[in-house]
Amino acid sequence: MTASTGDARSPARSPATRRPALTGIRTVAALTVCLTHAAFWTGHYTDDYVGRLFARFEVGVTIFFVLSGYLLFSPWVRSLQAEAGDHPRLRRYAWHRVRRIVPAYVITVAAVYLIFMFRTDSSDLGHGWSGLVRNLTLTQVYGFGHLHTGLTQMWSLAAEIAYYIALPLISWPLARYVCRDRWRPDLLIAVLGGLLLLSPIWTMVTHDDGVDPTARLWAPTFAIWFVAGMLLAVIGRLVRSWPTAPSVAVAVVAFALSAGAFAGEPTIVPNDAGAAVGKHLLYAVVAVGLIGPLVGGSPSRWSRLCGSRPMVWFGEISYEFFLVHVMVLELVMDLLGYQIFTGSVAVAFLVTTAISVPIAWLLHRATSPLWRVASG
């Protein structure tokens, strides 16, 4: 969800991130995530092509990851191109991440726990003080039983946070000792290409018997997505043009293929390791195919759509929308009179979106003075 004062879900502030289309594509990511949750809640995660296709709209999470990797690694790429050794400062980077992510997240978690002081028709997972601490510290994915109803989507934010922490730990030695403060795209691509292997290796290990099943949701599983964004930050500086139509077409084909049975059942991480690796790879292709033309392509219908005012406006509040939409969906199911795993996907999605948008806007307005000051 990721998010970005460099983050995939927040407004862009640096020269490389002021492109309106990179804000607008967050709208695509946020809405697809909401759609897949509406499909799950209304019982449309069936193990056939259509059901798997509904489930695959979770690819919006991948878009957030790739965009985060691109936006957060771009300042390091620019500093290497300048060959001045003036790399991003860790303290400033960390403070910006905290100010952008934490206030809205804490408010959302507190609101959900307050709601469930009066709402009792949910599982007991994540309840109590220990559950609250787990969710506030984004450690709810480490061990079973801590994902609270209304906050289950936060597994992806927990994974992204791990990469926000890891980014400077990877980038500084890569820039200083591997590239020696010089623009060496060959070395960057080689090292980052090697890091892509972390995902399939971790996936294979965590699918062995005896390994904690929750490890399949830990950050290394999704390294391929974040590192793909980092690679995009390098490659985007090398290519003169990125053809839009073929790139978007490849993304669409990869998305359609991801719903095939070979990519596993409709779940975040399929039970078969090979299916999980294949699905995550296809998702990376989808995200890079959609974001690439916005980074290095010529003006096109796709970039104009993503850069349009409605898309950019929604993109500005996409992080807050991501935070609140699952709790809103829970309440919408009651409002519509739907029992769990029944109802219309379209109606649940549209009503949830209509209610979540003003809530997200208010949350954005309430917290944006904090991170705007941090970005100043």
C-alpha positions in Angstrom: 0.0 0.0 0.0 1.7 0.8 0.0 2.2 4.9 -0.4 5.0 8.3 -1.2 6.7 11.2 0.0 8.5 8.6 -1.9 5.9 6.1 -1.0 3.5 4.5 -3.4 0.4 5.9 -1.8 1.3 9.5 -1.0 1.8 12.6 -3.1 5.1 13.0 -4.8 7.4 15.8 -3.9 10.8 15.3 -5.6 11.5 16.1 -9.3 11.2 12.5 -10.3 7.9 12.1 -8.6 6.0 15.2 -9.6 4.5 13.5 -12.7 0.8 13.6 -12.2 0.3 10.2 -13.9 2.4 8.5 -11.1 -0.1 9.8 -8.6 -3.1 8.9 -10.8 -2.1 5.3 -11.2 -2.5 4.9 -7.5 -6.2 5.3 -8.2 -6.1 2.1 -10.3 -4.2 0.3 -7.5 -6.6 1.4 -4.8 -9.8 0.6 -6.7 -8.6 -2.8 -7.8 -7.8 -3.7 -4.2 -11.3 -2.6 -3.1 -12.9 -4.6 -6.0 -11.1 -7.8 -5.0 -12.2 -7.4 -1.4 -15.8 -6.8 -2.5 -15.6 -10.0 -4.5 -14.3 -11.9 -1.6 -16.9 -10.6 0.9 -19.7 -11.4 -1.6 -18.5 -15.0 -2.2 -17.1 -14.7 -5.6 -13.6 -16.2 -4.9 -14.6 -19.4 -6.7 -11.9 -21.7 -8.0 -12.8 -21.2 -11.7 -11.4 -18.7 -14.1 -13.9 -15.9 -13.3 -13.5 -16.5 -9.5 -9.7 -16.4 -9.8 -9.9 -13.3 -12.0 -11.8 -11.5 -9.3 -9.1 -12.6 -6.8 -6.3 -11.4 -9.1 -7.5 -7.8 -8.8 -5.3 -7.9 -5.7 -2.6 -7.0 -8.2 -3.3 -3.4 -7.1 -1.0 -4.2 -4.1 1.8 -5.1 -6.5 1.3 -1.7 -8.2 1.8 0.0 -4.9 4.9 -2.1 -4.2 6.5 -1.4 -7.6 5.7 2.3 -7.4 7.2 2.5 -3.9 10.4 0.8 -5.1 10.6 3.2 -8.0 9.9 6.4 -6.1 12.1 5.6 -3.1 15.1 4.4 -5.0 15.0 7.2 -7.6 16.8 9.8 -5.4 19.7 7.3 -5.0 19.8 6.9 -8.8 19.9 10.6 -9.3 22.7 11.1 -6.7 24.7 8.5 -8.6 24.2 10.1 -11.9 25.4 13.4 -10.4 28.5 11.5 -9.1 28.7 14.0 -6.2 28.4 11.5 -3.4 25.5 13.4 -2.0 23.1 10.6 -1.2 19.7 10.9 0.5 20.1 11.5 4.3 18.8 8.6 6.4 17.4 10.8 9.2 15.3 12.9 6.8 14.2 9.8 4.8 13.1 8.0 8.0 11.3 11.0 9.4 9.4 11.6 6.2 8.3 7.9 6.1 7.0 8.0 9.7 5.2 11.3 9.3 3.5 10.2 6.1 2.5 6.7 7.1 1.9 6.6 10.9 -0.7 9.3 11.7 -3.4 8.1 9.4 -2.6 4.5 10.2 -2.9 5.0 13.9 -6.1 6.9 13.6 -7.6 4.1 11.5 -6.5 1.3 13.8 -7.9 3.2 16.8 -11.2 3.8 15.0 -11.6 0.1 14.1 -10.9 -1.1 17.6 -13.4 1.5 18.9 -16.0 0.2 16.5 -15.5 -3.3 17.7 -16.0 -2.3 21.3 -19.7 -2.2 20.2 -19.7 -4.6 17.3 -19.4 -8.3 18.4 -20.2 -10.3 15.3 -16.6 -10.9 14.2 -13.9 -13.4 15.0 -11.8 -13.0 18.1 -8.5 -12.7 16.1 -6.5 -9.7 17.0 -8.7 -8.5 19.8 -7.4 -7.3 23.2 -4.5 -5.2 24.2 -1.9 -7.6 22.6 -3.8 -7.4 19.3 -3.9 -3.6 19.5 -0.2 -3.4 20.1 0.5 -5.9 17.2 -1.6 -3.8 14.8 -0.2 -0.5 15.9 3.3 -1.7 15.4 2.6 -3.5 12.1 3.7 -6.9 13.5 0.4 -8.6 13.1 1.7 -10.8 10.3 4.3 -12.5 12.5 2.4 -15.4 13.9 -1.2 -16.6 13.5 -4.2 -14.8 15.1 -3.3 -11.1 15.0 -5.1 -9.9 11.9 -8.1 -8.0 13.2 -11.4 -7.8 11.3 -11.5 -4.5 9.3 -7.7 -4.3 9.2 -6.8 -7.6 7.4 -5.5 -5.7 4.4 -2.7 -4.2 6.5 -0.6 -7.3 5.8 0.7 -5.5 2.7 1.6 -2.4 4.6 3.5 -4.5 7.2 5.5 -5.9 4.3 6.1 -2.5 2.7 7.3 -1.1 6.0 10.0 -3.7 6.0 11.2 -2.5 2.7 11.2 1.1 3.7 13.5 0.1 6.5 15.7 -2.1 4.2 16.0 0.4 1.4 18.8 2.6 2.9 20.5 -0.5 4.2 20.7 -1.8 0.7 21.1 1.5 -1.2 24.0 3.0 0.8 26.5 0.2 0.5 25.3 -0.4 -3.1 26.0 3.3 -4.0 29.2 3.7 -1.9 31.0 0.4 -2.2 29.6 -1.3 -5.3 29.3 1.7 -7.5 31.8 3.8 -5.7 29.6 6.9 -6.0 29.6 6.7 -9.8 26.8 6.0 -12.2 27.2 2.3 -12.9 23.8 1.1 -14.2 25.4 -2.2 -15.1 26.4 -3.0 -11.5 23.0 -1.7 -10.2 21.1 -3.9 -12.6 23.3 -6.9 -11.8 22.9 -6.6 -8.0 19.2 -5.8 -8.1 18.6 -8.6 -10.5 20.2 -10.9 -8.0 17.9 -9.6 -5.2 14.9 -10.6 -7.3 15.8 -14.2 -6.5 15.0 -13.6 -2.9 11.2 -14.0 -3.6 11.3 -17.5 -5.2 13.9 -18.8 -2.7 11.9 -17.6 0.2 8.7 -18.9 -1.3 10.2 -22.4 -1.7 11.5 -22.4 1.8 8.3 -21.3 3.4 6.2 -23.9 1.6 8.1 -26.7 3.3 6.3 -28.6 6.1 7.1 -27.3 9.6 7.6 -23.7 8.6 5.3 -21.1 10.1 2.6 -20.6 7.5 2.4 -16.9 8.3 6.0 -16.5 6.9 4.4 -16.7 3.4 3.1 -13.1 4.1 6.4 -11.8 5.3 8.3 -9.2 3.3 10.8 -11.5 1.5 7.9 -13.2 -0.4 7.2 -9.9 -2.2 10.8 -8.7 -2.8 10.3 -9.3 -6.5 7.8 -6.5 -6.6 9.7 -3.8 -4.6 13.0 -4.6 -6.3 11.3 -4.5 -9.7 10.4 -0.9 -8.9 14.0 -0.2 -7.9 15.1 -1.7 -11.3 12.6 0.5 -13.0 14.3 3.5 -11.4 17.5 2.5 -13.1 16.2 1.3 -16.4 14.0 4.4 -16.7 17.2 6.5 -16.9 18.6 4.4 -19.7 15.7 4.0 -22.2 14.9 6.9 -24.5 11.3 5.8 -24.9 9.0 3.2 -23.5 6.3 2.2 -26.0 2.9 2.5 -24.3 0.6 0.3 -26.3 2.8 -2.8 -26.2 3.7 -2.3 -22.6 0.0 -2.0 -21.5 -0.9 -4.9 -23.7 1.7 -7.1 -22.1 0.3 -6.1 -18.7 -3.3 -7.0 -19.7 -2.2 -10.4 -21.1 -0.1 -11.1 -17.9 -3.2 -10.3 -15.8 -5.4 -12.5 -17.8 -2.9 -15.4 -17.6 -2.6 -15.0 -13.8 -6.2 -16.2 -13.5 -5.2 -19.6 -15.0 -5.2 -22.6 -12.8 -1.4 -22.9 -13.0 -1.1 -19.7 -10.9 -3.0 -21.3 -8.0 -6.2 -21.0 -6.2 -7.8 -17.6 -5.3 -5.7 -16.6 -2.4 -2.8 -14.2 -1.7 -0.1 -16.9 -1.6 -1.2 -20.2 -3.2 -0.5 -23.5 -1.4 1.8 -24.7 -4.2 5.2 -23.0 -4.2 5.6 -23.0 -8.0 2.1 -21.5 -8.5 3.0 -18.8 -6.0 6.2 -17.9 -7.7 4.5 -17.8 -11.1 1.6 -15.6 -9.9 4.0 -13.1 -8.2 6.1 -12.9 -11.3 3.0 -12.3 -13.5 1.9 -9.6 -11.1 5.3 -7.9 -11.4 4.9 -7.9 -15.2 1.5 -6.3 -14.8 2.7 -3.5 -12.6 5.9 -2.7 -14.5 3.9 -2.8 -17.8 1.5 -0.2 -16.4 4.0 2.0 -14.7 6.8 1.8 -17.2 5.2 4.1 -19.8 4.4 6.7 -17.2 8.1 6.8 -16.3 9.8 6.7 -19.7 7.1 6.9 -22.3 5.9 9.6 -24.6 2.5 11.3 -23.9 -0.3 8.8 -24.6 -3.9 8.1 -23.8 -2.7 6.0 -20.9 -0.5 8.7 -19.4 -3.2 11.4 -20.0 -5.8 9.2 -18.3 -3.6 8.6 -15.3 -2.6 12.3 -15.2 -6.2 13.5 -15.4 -7.6 15.6 -12.6 -10.0 13.0 -11.2 -7.3 10.3 -11.2 -4.7 12.5 -9.6 -7.3 13.7 -7.0 -8.2 10.2 -6.0 -4.5 9.2 -6.1 -3.8 11.8 -3.5 -6.1 10.1 -1.0 -5.5 6.5 -2.2 -3.4 5.7 0.9 -6.2 6.8 3.2 -8.8 5.0 1.0 -6.7 1.8 1.3 -6.7 2.2 5.1 -10.4 2.6 5.6 -12.1 0.6 2.8 -12.2 -2.8 4.4 -13.9 -1.6 7.6 -16.3 0.3 5.5 -17.0 -2.8 3.4 -17.8 -4.7 6.6 -20.4 -2.1 7.5 -21.7 -1.9 3.9 -22.4 -5.6 4.0 -24.7 -5.0 6.9 -26.2 -1.9 5.3 -27.1 -3.8 2.1 -28.4 -6.8 4.1 -25.9 -9.1 2.7 -24.8 -12.2 4.6 -21.1 -13.0 4.4 -20.2 -14.5 1.0 -23.5 -13.4 -0.6 -24.5 -10.4 -2.6 -23.5 -8.4 -5.7 -19.8 -7.6 -6.3 -20.7 -4.4 -8.2 -23.1 -3.0 -5.6 -20.8 -3.8 -2.7 -17.8 -2.3 -4.5 -19.7 0.9 -5.6 -21.3 1.6 -2.2 -18.0 0.9 -0.4 -16.1 3.2 -2.7 -18.8 6.0 -2.4 -18.6 5.9 1.4 -14.9 5.4 1.7 -13.9 8.3 -0.5 -15.2 11.1 1.8 -13.8 9.3 4.9 -10.5 9.0 3.2 -10.6 12.7 2.1 -11.3 13.8 5.7 -8.5 11.5 7.0 -6.1 12.9 4.4 -7.0 16.5 5.3 -6.6 15.8 9.0 -3.2 14.3 8.7 -1.7 16.0 5.6 -0.4 19.1 7.6 1.9 16.7 9.4 3.6 15.1 6.5 3.5 18.3 4.4 5.5 20.0 7.1 7.9 17.0 7.1 8.3 17.3 3.3 9.0 21.0 3.5 
